[in-house]
Amino acid sequence: MSMFRKETRNIPVGTFLDGTPMTIDLPSEHILIGGTTGSGKSVFINALINAWCQENVLFYGIDLKNGVELSDWGDTFEDICSEVGQVTDMLAHLKQVVQVRYHEMNKHGLRKWDPTLGPYLCLIVDELAEMSTLPIELLLDALSKPASDKGVSAEVRRAKDQLQWRLDLLASLAATARAAGLIIVCASQFVSAQIVGSALRSNLSGRVCLQQSSIEGYDLMLGPGNRDLAGMISLPGEGYVRGIAGCIQPRLFRSHWI
């Protein structure tokens, strides 16, 4: 008998405005959460963790704001990266885990991960923009030294290489890892191509659209023709969900506060 549970409990993450519960069942689509500061991204993430931590899931986190957003969950997470230098190693590790899982799936003749073989995995990236830019400490150090300093130039080149490795690894995981039971959840204030990247965004097909800083943000999150929905969002933790929770078209919801 397997040591893993296969059944799910379907804990609500929020409530639709008609009063029905909003659940995001496993395995889920990868999810992009977009919203301005104070719009409720952390509210939604906490509600999602609260729901999924009672399922057969192992969590990994990237929280480059010194871990302040995810650290409250303590032992719920297998690992949390709070420094940018740790991120590449975590993503490379998850890429290896996915490859091992595909080997296991081939052995059992499976096309999708069966949770009786092991838990689902969930990677939560809190504020994608922090992972997509050079470390501010490095930039400040570079500004304080002469442009001719070869040591600084080498460090900046190395940091740029690692930044691209991180983005490439994350995009590769988003494109290939869902069938192996890895769900990626990315949150960002900015959902532009410069921050999220078109390849990554195309694979984050589950959308949680909170208050946006510009009308174009609603196009990027929900697709063209949905700008008029902006006026319906009025509270933190309130927004539209699309591509998950059974919603083909945008549907207004409120996150549960945890």
Phi, psi and chi 1 to 4 in degrees:
 res  aa     phi    psi   chi1   chi2   chi3   chi4
   1 MET       -  137.3 -179.8  179.0  -66.6      -
   2 SER   -68.5  148.1  171.7      -      -      -
   3 MET   -82.5   -5.0   63.5 -179.8  -72.1      -
   4 PHE  -103.2  144.2  -60.2  105.2      -      -
   5 ARG   -81.6  139.2  -67.1 -172.4  -69.4  109.2
   6 LYS  -100.7  -29.4 -171.5  172.0 -177.2  177.7
   7 GLU   -71.4  155.0   69.9  -84.6    6.4      -
   8 THR  -119.1  159.5   58.2      -      -      -
   9 ARG  -102.7  -13.7  -61.0 -176.1 -176.2 -176.6
  10 ASN    54.6   55.7  -61.9  -32.6      -      -
  11 ILE   -72.9  130.5  -53.6  -62.6      -      -
  12 PRO   -64.8  142.2  -22.2   33.9      -      -
  13 VAL   -95.9  -25.5  175.7      -      -      -
  14 GLY  -167.5 -164.1      -      -      -      -
  15 THR  -136.1  131.8  -55.6      -      -      -
  16 PHE   -72.1  159.7  -67.1  114.5      -      -
  17 LEU   -68.0  -12.9  -69.0 -159.7      -      -
  18 ASP   -86.9    3.7   63.2    2.7      -      -
  19 GLY    94.9   -7.5      -      -      -      -
  20 THR   -79.1  146.2   58.0      -      -      -
  21 PRO   -70.9  147.2   24.5  -32.8      -      -
  22 MET  -104.7  114.3 -176.1 -176.9   81.1      -
  23 THR  -115.2  147.8   60.1      -      -      -
  24 ILE  -119.1  101.7  -57.8  177.3      -      -
  25 ASP   -78.1  154.0  -58.8  -25.2      -      -
  26 LEU   -96.0  142.9  -66.5  165.8      -      -
  27 PRO   -77.4  137.1   28.9  -33.7      -      -
  28 SER   -95.9  161.3  168.2      -      -      -
  29 GLU   -64.3  156.6  -58.5  -70.1  -28.0      -
  30 HIS   -62.3  149.6  -60.6  -47.6      -      -
  31 ILE  -125.8  134.6  -60.2  171.4      -      -
  32 LEU  -110.6  122.8  175.0   61.8      -      -
  33 ILE  -107.0  118.7  -53.1  165.1      -      -
  34 GLY  -122.5  133.2      -      -      -      -
  35 GLY   179.8  155.9      -      -      -      -
  36 THR   -69.6  170.4   60.5      -      -      -
  37 THR   -58.1  129.5  -61.1      -      -      -
  38 GLY    84.2    3.7      -      -      -      -
  39 SER   -80.8  -16.6   63.1      -      -      -
  40 GLY   114.0   20.4      -      -      -      -
  41 LYS   -61.0  -45.9  -65.1 -172.0  -63.2  -63.2
  42 SER   -65.7  -34.7  -64.8      -      -      -
  43 VAL   -59.4  -47.4  173.1      -      -      -
  44 PHE   -65.7  -44.7 -178.3   86.0      -      -
  45 ILE   -59.8  -44.3  -72.3  172.9      -      -
  46 ASN   -63.2  -39.2  -76.1  -40.7      -      -
  47 ALA   -65.9  -38.0      -      -      -      -
  48 LEU   -67.7  -44.7 -173.2   66.9      -      -
  49 ILE   -61.2  -43.4  -63.6  170.3      -      -
  50 ASN   -58.7  -38.7 -179.7   66.9      -      -
  51 ALA   -73.2  -46.9      -      -      -      -
  52 TRP   -80.3  -22.3  -76.4   -0.9      -      -
  53 CYS   -68.6  -14.5   73.1      -      -      -
  54 GLN   -92.6    6.9  -59.5  175.9   64.1      -
  55 GLU  -109.9 -170.2  -50.6  -71.3   -7.5      -
  56 ASN   -89.8   73.5 -173.1   16.4      -      -
  57 VAL  -136.7  139.1  179.7      -      -      -
  58 LEU  -109.1  131.3  -68.1  179.9      -      -
  59 PHE  -102.6  141.3  -70.4   93.6      -      -
  60 TYR  -126.3  143.7  -67.4   81.4      -      -
  61 GLY  -133.1  145.3      -      -      -      -
  62 ILE  -120.9  108.6  -62.3  173.8      -      -
  63 ASP  -134.7   90.2 -179.7    1.8      -      -
  64 LEU   -86.4   14.0  -60.5 -179.2      -      -
  65 LYS   -98.9   50.7  -67.4  179.2  -77.1 -171.7
  66 ASN    58.1   25.7  -65.6  -43.6      -      -
  67 GLY    74.0   11.3      -      -      -      -
  68 VAL   -69.2  -26.3  -63.1      -      -      -
  69 GLU   -81.0  -36.6  -64.6  -67.1  -12.0      -
  70 LEU  -105.1  -14.3  -59.5  178.9      -      -
  71 SER   -64.7  -23.7   59.1      -      -      -
  72 ASP   -62.9  -19.8  -75.6  -14.0      -      -
  73 TRP   -84.3   -6.4  -70.4   96.9      -      -
  74 GLY    50.5 -122.1      -      -      -      -
  75 ASP   -73.8   -1.3  -65.6  -21.6      -      -
  76 THR   -62.1  -30.3  -58.1      -      -      -
  77 PHE   -96.7  138.5  -81.5   72.3      -      -
  78 GLU   -67.3  -38.7  -70.2  -65.6  -61.9      -
  79 ASP  -160.7  143.5 -167.6   14.1      -      -
  80 ILE  -130.7  123.3  -63.2  175.6      -      -
  81 CYS   -86.4  121.1  -68.6      -      -      -
  82 SER  -110.6   -3.7   58.3      -      -      -
  83 GLU  -127.7  142.4  -62.8  179.7    5.1      -
  84 VAL   -62.3  -29.3   71.4      -      -      -
  85 GLY   -65.4  -18.9      -      -      -      -
  86 GLN   -87.1  -16.2  -55.7  166.8  -23.6      -
  87 VAL   -67.4  -45.2  173.2      -      -      -
  88 THR   -58.8  -42.2  -53.7      -      -      -
  89 ASP   -63.4  -41.8  -71.0  -18.7      -      -
  90 MET   -63.6  -46.1  174.6 -177.8  -78.9      -
  91 LEU   -64.2  -39.5  -65.7  175.9      -      -
  92 ALA   -64.3  -39.6      -      -      -      -
  93 HIS   -62.0  -45.0  167.1   70.7      -      -
  94 LEU   -65.8  -34.0  -70.7  173.9      -      -
  95 LYS   -62.6  -40.9 -174.0   69.3  174.4  177.1
  96 GLN   -66.4  -40.6  -68.4  174.1  -18.8      -
  97 VAL   -60.2  -43.2  169.5      -      -      -
  98 VAL   -62.1  -41.3  167.0      -      -      -
  99 GLN   -63.5  -40.6  -69.6  171.4  -17.4      -
 100 VAL   -63.0  -40.2  170.0      -      -      -
 101 ARG   -65.3  -38.8  -73.8 -171.7  164.4 -151.0
 102 TYR   -64.1  -37.1  -87.2  118.9      -      -
 103 HIS   -61.9  -42.5  177.1   75.3      -      -
 104 GLU   -65.8  -39.2 -171.8   74.0    6.7      -
 105 MET   -64.3  -42.1  -70.6  163.3   61.6      -
 106 ASN   -60.4  -39.1  -73.3  -26.6      -      -
 107 LYS   -63.8  -32.4 -170.6  167.0   65.4  174.7
 108 HIS  -100.0    4.5  -71.2   83.8      -      -
 109 GLY    67.3   36.5      -      -      -      -
 110 LEU  -105.5  145.9  -61.4  172.9      -      -
 111 ARG   -99.5  -22.3  -65.9  173.4   64.3   87.8
 112 LYS  -131.8  152.4  -67.4 -176.5  178.7  179.8
 113 TRP   -63.6  133.6 -175.5 -109.3      -      -
 114 ASP  -103.5  118.8 -172.9  -31.5      -      -
 115 PRO   -65.6   -7.3   21.8  -31.5      -      -
 116 THR   -71.8  -16.2   60.5      -      -      -
 117 LEU   -87.0  -16.7  -62.7  175.4      -      -
 118 GLY   162.1  169.3      -      -      -      -
 119 PRO   -73.1  158.6   28.1  -35.6      -      -
 120 TYR   -67.6  156.5  -71.0  113.6      -      -
 121 LEU  -116.4  143.0  -53.3  174.5      -      -
 122 CYS  -132.8  120.3  177.6      -      -      -
 123 LEU  -102.8  119.0  170.8   63.3      -      -
 124 ILE  -107.9  120.9  -65.1  179.2      -      -
 125 VAL  -106.4  106.7 -178.0      -      -      -
 126 ASP   -91.6  112.6 -171.0  -84.6      -      -
 127 GLU    68.2   85.6 -167.3   42.2   67.9      -
 128 LEU   -59.9  -30.2 -172.0   60.4      -      -
 129 ALA   -60.7  -34.1      -      -      -      -
 130 GLU   -66.1  -30.6  -67.3  -66.4  -35.9      -
 131 MET   -82.8  -16.8 -158.5 -171.5   84.8      -
 132 SER   -99.9    7.3  -54.4      -      -      -
 133 THR  -128.5  163.6   55.3      -      -      -
 134 LEU   -70.7  147.6  -65.0  177.9      -      -
 135 PRO   -57.1  132.2  -22.7   32.5      -      -
 136 ILE   -63.3  -32.1 -171.1   62.8      -      -
 137 GLU   -62.9  -39.0  -64.8   84.3    0.5      -
 138 LEU   -66.9  -41.8  176.6   61.1      -      -
 139 LEU   -65.2  -41.5  -63.9  176.6      -      -
 140 LEU   -65.0  -39.1  -69.1  173.3      -      -
 141 ASP   -65.0  -40.9 -174.8   52.4      -      -
 142 ALA   -64.6  -38.6      -      -      -      -
 143 LEU   -67.8  -25.8  -72.9  171.0      -      -
 144 SER   -84.8   -5.4   68.6      -      -      -
 145 LYS  -120.0  159.5  -64.6  179.5  179.7  178.9
 146 PRO   -61.4  147.0  -19.7   31.0      -      -
 147 ALA   -62.6  -21.5      -      -      -      -
 148 SER   -81.7   -5.3   58.4      -      -      -
 149 ASP   -68.1  107.7 -169.5  -40.8      -      -
 150 LYS   -68.1  -29.8  -66.4 -176.9  179.0  179.7
 151 GLY   -63.9  -43.7      -      -      -      -
 152 VAL   -65.4  -43.0  171.5      -      -      -
 153 SER   -59.1  -41.2  -61.8      -      -      -
 154 ALA   -65.5  -39.4      -      -      -      -
 155 GLU   -65.2  -41.0  -73.0 -177.0   27.4      -
 156 VAL   -65.2  -42.8  170.5      -      -      -
 157 ARG   -61.3  -43.0  -76.4 -164.1  -58.5  -88.5
 158 ARG   -62.9  -42.1  175.5   69.3  172.7  176.7
 159 ALA   -64.6  -38.5      -      -      -      -
 160 LYS   -65.4  -40.1  -72.9 -178.7  177.4  178.4
 161 ASP   -61.0  -45.2  -72.5  -17.5      -      -
 162 GLN   -66.2  -36.5  -71.7 -155.7  -17.9      -
 163 LEU   -59.0  -46.2 -174.4  155.8      -      -
 164 GLN   -66.2  -37.9 -168.0   59.2   53.4      -
 165 TRP   -60.0  -43.8  -64.0  -18.5      -      -
 166 ARG   -60.1  -48.5  -67.2 -167.1  -62.7  -88.7
 167 LEU   -65.4  -39.7  -62.9  179.2      -      -
 168 ASP   -65.9  -42.1  -71.2  -12.6      -      -
 169 LEU   -64.2  -43.8  -81.2  166.8      -      -
 170 LEU   -64.3  -43.6 -174.2   59.7      -      -
 171 ALA   -64.1  -38.6      -      -      -      -
 172 SER   -65.1  -42.3  175.7      -      -      -
 173 LEU   -62.6  -42.6  -75.7  169.3      -      -
 174 ALA   -63.0  -32.7      -      -      -      -
 175 ALA   -79.5  -26.8      -      -      -      -
 176 THR  -123.7  -17.9   62.9      -      -      -
 177 ALA   -90.3  -15.5      -      -      -      -
 178 ARG   -62.3  -41.4 -177.8  173.2  174.1  -91.1
 179 ALA   -62.6  -25.3      -      -      -      -
 180 ALA   -90.3   10.0      -      -      -      -
 181 GLY    89.9   14.7      -      -      -      -
 182 LEU  -104.0  121.5  170.4   62.1      -      -
 183 ILE  -108.3  130.6  -60.0  112.7      -      -
 184 ILE  -106.9  132.1  -61.9  171.8      -      -
 185 VAL  -124.3  115.0  178.8      -      -      -
 186 CYS  -115.6  133.2  -67.5      -      -      -
 187 ALA  -114.2  142.8      -      -      -      -
 188 SER  -156.8  142.3 -177.2      -      -      -
 189 GLN   -70.0  -29.2  -65.1 -178.3   48.1      -
 190 PHE  -120.3  124.9  -48.6  101.3      -      -
 191 VAL  -109.9   20.8  -66.5      -      -      -
 192 SER   -71.6  164.8   64.3      -      -      -
 193 ALA   -63.2  -29.4      -      -      -      -
 194 GLN   -66.5  -30.1  -68.9   86.2  -12.9      -
 195 ILE   -96.7  -52.7  -62.3  -61.3      -      -
 196 VAL   -84.2  -38.4 -179.8      -      -      -
 197 GLY    84.4  137.6      -      -      -      -
 198 SER   -66.8  -37.6   55.9      -      -      -
 199 ALA   -64.6  -45.5      -      -      -      -
 200 LEU   -66.8  -46.7  175.1   59.0      -      -
 201 ARG   -61.3  -35.4 -171.4  169.9   59.4 -148.6
 202 SER   -65.2  -23.6   66.4      -      -      -
 203 ASN   -97.5   -6.7  -75.9  -64.1      -      -
 204 LEU   -93.5   71.3  -59.5  174.9      -      -
 205 SER   -79.6  -18.8   54.0      -      -      -
 206 GLY   -81.7  129.3      -      -      -      -
 207 ARG  -123.4  135.0  -60.7  -64.8  173.4   83.3
 208 VAL  -121.9  103.4  176.3      -      -      -
 209 CYS  -101.2  106.9  178.5      -      -      -
 210 LEU   -95.1 -168.1  -54.8  170.0      -      -
 211 GLN   -57.8  127.9 -172.9   72.8   50.2      -
 212 GLN  -101.0  155.1  -61.0  -66.5  -53.5      -
 213 SER   -79.1  -18.3   58.5      -      -      -
 214 SER  -145.1  159.3   67.8      -      -      -
 215 ILE   -65.1  -28.5 -159.5   68.7      -      -
 216 GLU   -64.6  -26.0  -69.6   77.6   16.3      -
 217 GLY   -61.2  -33.2      -      -      -      -
 218 TYR   -69.9  -35.0  -64.5   93.4      -      -
 219 ASP   -62.4  -46.3  -72.9  -21.0      -      -
 220 LEU   -67.0  -36.2  -68.7  169.6      -      -
 221 MET   -83.3  -39.5  -72.9  -64.2  -64.2      -
 222 LEU  -114.4   -8.8  -60.1  174.3      -      -
 223 GLY    97.5  157.5      -      -      -      -
 224 PRO   -58.1  147.3  -21.9   32.8      -      -
 225 GLY    91.9    7.8      -      -      -      -
 226 ASN  -117.0   16.2  -72.0  -61.2      -      -
 227 ARG   -64.1  -29.2  -65.2 -174.6  176.2 -167.1
 228 ASP   -68.1  -13.1   58.6  -38.2      -      -
 229 LEU   -74.6  -15.6  -59.1 -179.9      -      -
 230 ALA   -57.0  -37.7      -      -      -      -
 231 GLY   -70.1   -9.9      -      -      -      -
 232 MET   -87.8  -12.1  -58.7  -63.4  -67.1      -
 233 ILE   -93.8  120.2  -58.9  174.4      -      -
 234 SER  -130.0  -16.2   58.1      -      -      -
 235 LEU  -126.1  151.3  -61.9  170.9      -      -
 236 PRO   -59.4  137.6  -23.3   33.6      -      -
 237 GLY    85.1    2.9      -      -      -      -
 238 GLU  -108.1  139.5 -170.7  173.2   84.0      -
 239 GLY  -179.3 -163.3      -      -      -      -
 240 TYR  -114.3  142.5  -75.3   89.8      -      -
 241 VAL  -116.9  141.0   62.6      -      -      -
 242 ARG  -150.0  138.8 -179.3  179.3 -175.8  178.9
 243 GLY    85.5   -4.1      -      -      -      -
 244 ILE  -141.0  173.0   47.0  175.4      -      -
 245 ALA    56.4   29.5      -      -      -      -
 246 GLY    74.1   15.6      -      -      -      -
 247 CYS  -105.1  108.3  -60.1      -      -      -
 248 ILE   -79.0  -40.7  -61.5  174.5      -      -
 249 GLN  -104.2  156.4  -63.3  -60.9  -38.2      -
 250 PRO   -56.0  137.0  -23.9   34.1      -      -
 251 ARG  -136.7  130.9 -170.3  174.3  178.7 -173.9
 252 LEU   -75.2  137.8 -166.7   60.7      -      -
 253 PHE  -146.4  169.8   78.4  100.0      -      -
 254 ARG  -127.1  131.9  -67.8 -169.4 -178.9  101.2
 255 SER   -68.4  149.3  -62.3      -      -      -
 256 HIS   -75.2  139.8  -74.8  171.7      -      -
 257 TRP   -88.6  126.2  -71.7   75.6      -      -
 258 ILE  -111.7      -  -53.8  -61.6      -      -
